[in-house]
Amino acid sequence: MKKASKPLLNTRLSAQSSKDLLEDRREKATTRYPFHEISEHLDVKISPRAKRMALRVDAKDGSVKLVIPKRASIRSAYEFALKNAYWIKDRVAEMPEAIAFDHGTVIPVLGKNRKISIDYNSTLKRTSIILKNNEIIVSTNKEDPSSRIKRFLIDLAKKELTALAHLKAEMADRTIDRVDVKDTTSRWGSCSHDGRISFSWRLIFAPMEAMDYVVAHEVAHLVHLDHSPNFWRVCEQLSNQYHKGHRWMKKNGAQLMRYGA
Ligand SMILES: [Zn+2]
């Protein structure tokens, strides 16, 4: 049986390289069709895993992704996009505008509107950022400190979410192993059975009751891993405005994606 392994490996190798070649050709084929005329925000992707042609809104970069299964023809993908041109335009039009971390921009942080104030000074050795009342004061030697501001907000989110999660875990008589923050697109929080909780750092831009609700939700999963009536009862005990917070997240959650783009 062992002898067969070599030729098998060879066939797989040649199949691999011709597959790469094919994918290369297909990638080029997408440029033969004027996808960009349908919408300049349309992003064409050939996916080896996708089973069906699909259009997906990506609030993070303000694009609509056209996912083409490996086996589908580019022509049929173009026709599919063309047929859905109005749908694509509508989705792009209703997408909230991205908000960059620029000087003078007002962003909600921990339930309060704060103005970003950037003080540029080339002689400074490093960037320092402080949150002071209604301002985020940035002293920097960088011409574009936006990535530093983002880092600062991620750290702040981690600190606040961790403290809140531990507080609620204590109320629920549970312990948390660790709290992480991530840049997730589809989930605001997750909880594993071994007591690890993670949150989207973008919750820092949500009103306090919404952030409180998401934390209560994940901590309540330490008690019940399902979404049973018992789970919701714990949720309610852990967050006194959880209905309001839940509603806000459902209605406005996607808006949190536009900050710092
Ligand atoms: Zn849940």
Boltz pocket constraint, residues with backbone or C-beta under 6 A from the ligand:
constraints:
  - pocket:
      binder: B
      contacts: [[A, 217], [A, 221], [A, 226], [A, 227]]
      max_distance: 6.0
